[in-house]
Structure formats: C-alpha cells, structure tokens
C-alpha cells in the first residue's frame, strides 16, 4: 500500500563509538531539505542513543534504537533496556525482531510482538523485521514463513508500525533478490497486513548500497530501506537517500 513519506533507516548494529556520531551532522548536511520528503533515521547502539539524539536535535535526522525489552514496565531485569528508556533518551523508532536477534538470541515471533507492543506503549514506532533464510527460500517456503512472521510478530494493540522485509541470506553480503521478487514479497506483506494496519510502511533491507538503492526504491511496494553496513558513513548513507526518487 502506498505510504505518504518514505523511511530510510540506518542500522549501525554493534559498530561505532561516540566519535563516529559526527557522521550524523554530516549526513544532515548532505541530505539537507530532502528530509522534508523522506524520513531519515539512524539507529546507533543503545549507549549512544542519548548523545546521538542530542547531537541530532537541531537537524532533521531522527534517532532510533536497535532493540528494546519485551517488558514495558520498569522492573528488575538486569541488563535490559526498556522502550520507555529509549524514548526518554530521544529515540523515535526501535527496530525489533531483526534476524540477528531472532537467530543469535533465539527471539520468537511472540517475543518480537511483545517488544513491538512495548515500543508502542512507550510512544516509539517499532520497525518489525521479517525475512526468510536461504534454506527456507530454497525449500519453497518463503511465502509461508514471511506471512507467519507478519501474523505472529506485528503488534495487536493498534498504532503506527513499520515492517522491514530483510531476506536473511541477503544481509551482510552482496546478493539481493530481483526487483520482481522484492515486489512480490512486499505485495504479500501488504495483503497479509490488510485490515490490520493503516498504511504501514514496508521497507526492504539486505545489502542496500549506493549502487543498487535507486533500483530497489523503484520496485513496487517499497516504501524505503533498512540499511546496515552502508549506513555507517554519511557519504554512503546520504548517497542511498539521495537515490530515492522522492529526493529529486
Ligand atoms: P546490510 O544489513 O545492509 O549490511 O546487509 C541490513 C540489516 O541487517 O539491517
């Protein structure tokens, strides 16, 4: 479904130090007024969210986080970071259910849904990630897996959320699905969401770079991107943002 404003989000993963937050001001200056027509988001590691938000406050760059607790209320959960704390630190969005969280940390759809709902409770916009592994795709289970992840991971409580389609096999490599494949999965996600969300934006993620971004943004149903490696440097990330048709 068509969304009014694209979203291009950078996921720094477990990379970067406070010294790297200078990239945010550089990014803001590179994208300039384009951020009036495209939401530009940077999600640094949790300890850097507050400083990043402070440094971005006079720019149009939004700050988000990469994960949050599944528990909304303040509670005895050593090491966990609540969505309310991230909102308090200046985050506006939070990524939940990234495949690295699902695979390395064993997060289930139910956990991802709880995190998305906790984010909404705190006033954050969750970016709910879904995507098939290489073997699920090879086994012809792409549609079934993605539809199940959507059905079981998206918040039930209502509110604004974003979905990121990130084929696991495309993350951190050089391969991406064809544009037709991306369009098909975005269409499937849109149909699975139908009646359950008002205009959720559907991002593509997985090896987006300055060279392929323009084509990917042109695929039907793509409302923006979730970018890993290429979001760490303002040069690359701004080139991706400026490749969006809305930027010209
Ligand atoms: P990548 O990562 O752009 O480095 O492939 C995307 C992601 O994991 O969100």
Boltz pocket constraint, residues with backbone or C-beta under 6 A from the ligand:
constraints:
  - pocket:
      binder: B
      contacts: [[A, 11], [A, 166], [A, 170], [A, 171], [A, 172], [A, 173], [A, 205], [A, 206], [A, 207], [A, 208], [A, 226], [A, 227], [A, 228], [A, 229], [A, 230]]
      max_distance: 6.0
